[in-house]
Amino acid sequence: MLADFNFRIILEYLPLFLTGLRSTFFIAIISIILALITGIIACSCRISGIKILKYPAIAYIEIIRATPLLVQIYFLYFGLPTLGLKIPEIQTGILALMLNSGAYMAEIIRAGINSVDAGQLEAGVASGLNYFQRMRLIILPQALGVTVPPLLGQNIVLVKDSALLSLISVMELTRCGQTMTSERFMPTEAFLTVAFFYMCIYFCLKALADWSQRKLIFREAY
């Protein structure tokens, strides 16, 4: 296989792949930040006792988790213009990734919140803290510490899911591989290169997850 592998053509298209890599990083970072904010808000609303906040949050989380990401991307890409909202493809992709990953992050954070000792919540109530103060000062700091590894795992999934944005013509890594294949008809070289760059991103995020397990998670003192 390697005897027929054309490394020269990869070097020729390397600037295109580096552009796609930068685009993938940009999409991933913005989507991760927005998804985390969305997840925290959705989780806070779901576990609250306020019905007007709780039930829309439940509906959002369950609908997102029950439908494929590709369907959500197409729904936003083709549906928003019919509502008069015409936004660029990359922003549509970021919105889809944010909503999709935010729903999963909300459930991860909710599991972390449920792991917080009930006695601390009672202490917060006894101290006169309201619901949002208890969330900000007591619950969320501990919940986020416990859920760092699964959240980073979800972030890795988000990065790989960004490949689906190539279907709406976002020029990220997978789209670069498709461009090279259509121009030179060398799918092996194109998508092995794409896979290599995704593996680099994966191992970087995995190293971050391993570091967080050693440094960021609340552990019992020895």
Buried (B, 14 or more C-beta within 10 A) or exposed (E): EEEEEEEEBBEEBEEBBEBBBEBBBEBBEBBBEBBBEBBBBBBBBBBBEEEEBBEEBBEBBEEBEEEEBEEBBBEBBEEBEEEEEEEEBBBBBBBBBBBBBBBBBBBBBBBBBEEBEEEEBEEBEEEEBEBEEBBEEBBBEBBBBBBBBBBBBBBBBBBBBBBBBBBBEBBBBBBBBBBBBEEBEBEEBBBBBBEEBBEEBEEEBEEBBEEBEEEBEEEEEE
